Amino acid sequence: MAVNQSINQYRQYIQNILLEKSQRSSKNKLFSEYEVQTIFDTERDHYQLLCVGWRNNKRDFGCVLHLDIKDDKIWIQNDSTDTGIANQLLEMGVPKEDIVLAFHEPEVRQFTGFGC
């Protein structure tokens, strides 16, 4: 089965954004005690940006961003950024209806202006 060309473009957009955020976070003093990791599962279309490290002798782990591609749409499962990855995707030309804010309840998504 042929892959929709926009899906390949969406994969590239997501990977570029996560890599850029990873590089910027690695240079930020606030993240100096953390390892910033990007996870790209291009076969199953799961993408994550993680921070792992130690704070005050305690292990700290956090998922900053988690996106999936399902049903030809980008599903934002988690977004802990200030700017919002949905805004970046819109700026890159991804139509609003192809972005699902999955962190909202399914009944609420219809009111977000984004995909369902």
Secondary structure per residue as TSV (DSSP state, phi and psi in degrees):
chain	resnum	aa	ss	phi	psi
A	1	M	-	360.0	131.3
A	2	A	-	-74.1	142.2
A	3	V	-	-86.4	133.1
A	4	N	-	-55.0	131.2
A	5	Q	H	-59.1	-35.3
A	6	S	H	-65.6	-29.3
A	7	I	H	-64.5	-43.5
A	8	N	H	-61.0	-39.6
A	9	Q	H	-66.5	-41.1
A	10	Y	H	-61.7	-42.4
A	11	R	H	-58.0	-44.6
A	12	Q	H	-65.8	-43.3
A	13	Y	H	-57.5	-49.3
A	14	I	H	-61.2	-48.6
A	15	Q	H	-61.4	-41.5
A	16	N	H	-63.2	-43.6
A	17	I	H	-63.9	-46.2
A	18	L	H	-65.0	-40.4
A	19	L	H	-64.2	-42.2
A	20	E	H	-63.7	-44.2
A	21	K	H	-65.9	-36.8
A	22	S	H	-63.4	-46.2
A	23	Q	H	-65.2	-41.0
A	24	R	H	-66.4	-41.5
A	25	S	H	-66.0	-37.5
A	26	S	H	-62.9	-27.6
A	27	K	H	-89.5	-9.5
A	28	N	S	-82.5	130.7
A	29	K	G	-60.0	-31.0
A	30	L	G	-62.5	-25.2
A	31	F	G	-104.9	14.9
A	32	S	T	-63.2	-26.1
A	33	E	T	-92.8	6.9
A	34	Y	E	-117.9	151.1
A	35	E	E	-98.5	124.6
A	36	V	E	-96.5	124.6
A	37	Q	E	-120.6	141.4
A	38	T	E	-109.2	136.0
A	39	I	E	-119.4	119.4
A	40	F	E	-122.0	107.4
A	41	D	E	-105.8	86.2
A	42	T	T	-75.2	-16.8
A	43	E	T	-74.9	-38.9
A	44	R	T	-108.0	-0.3
A	45	D	T	59.5	54.9
A	46	H	E	-119.8	134.1
A	47	Y	E	-138.0	132.5
A	48	Q	E	-141.1	151.9
A	49	L	E	-121.1	120.4
A	50	L	E	-120.6	153.1
A	51	C	E	-122.8	126.6
A	52	V	E	-130.6	142.5
A	53	G	E	171.4	-157.7
A	54	W	E	-126.4	139.5
A	55	R	E	-138.8	120.7
A	56	N	T	51.7	49.7
A	57	N	T	61.4	21.1
A	58	K	E	-123.4	140.3
A	59	R	E	-69.8	133.9
A	60	D	E	-126.9	135.1
A	61	F	E	-143.7	134.1
A	62	G	E	-150.2	140.4
A	63	C	E	-93.7	113.5
A	64	V	E	-81.8	-44.7
A	65	L	E	-138.8	140.0
A	66	H	E	-142.0	119.1
A	67	L	E	-128.7	147.0
A	68	D	E	-128.6	155.9
A	69	I	E	-111.6	118.2
A	70	K	E	-138.5	138.4
A	71	D	T	52.2	41.2
A	72	D	T	65.2	19.7
A	73	K	E	-128.0	155.9
A	74	I	E	-91.5	119.3
A	75	W	E	-101.5	115.6
A	76	I	E	-89.7	104.0
A	77	Q	E	-80.8	-36.1
A	78	N	E	-150.7	138.1
A	79	D	E	-144.5	105.5
A	80	S	-	-105.2	25.6
A	81	T	-	-95.9	161.8
A	82	D	S	-75.8	-36.4
A	83	T	S	-84.7	-27.8
A	84	G	-	83.4	116.7
A	85	I	H	-68.2	-26.1
A	86	A	H	-60.0	-39.9
A	87	N	H	-63.3	-40.8
A	88	Q	H	-65.4	-40.8
A	89	L	H	-64.3	-39.4
A	90	L	H	-61.9	-43.7
A	91	E	H	-61.6	-28.6
A	92	M	T	-82.1	-7.0
A	93	G	T	105.0	6.7
A	94	V	-	-74.2	126.4
A	95	P	-	-64.9	145.2
A	96	K	G	-54.0	-38.4
A	97	E	G	-69.8	-12.5
A	98	D	G	-96.7	6.4
A	99	I	E	-118.1	122.3
A	100	V	E	-110.2	124.5
A	101	L	E	-85.4	81.3
A	102	A	T	-68.4	-14.0
A	103	F	T	-76.8	-8.6
A	104	H	S	-91.6	149.5
A	105	E	-	-59.1	145.3
A	106	P	H	-53.4	-36.9
A	107	E	H	-69.5	-22.6
A	108	V	H	-91.2	-24.5
A	109	R	H	-56.7	-32.7
A	110	Q	T	-63.0	-19.8
A	111	F	T	-97.1	0.1
A	112	T	S	-83.5	-18.6
A	113	G	S	87.6	-3.4
A	114	F	S	-107.0	-178.3
A	115	G	B	-65.3	163.9
A	116	C	-	-118.0	360.0
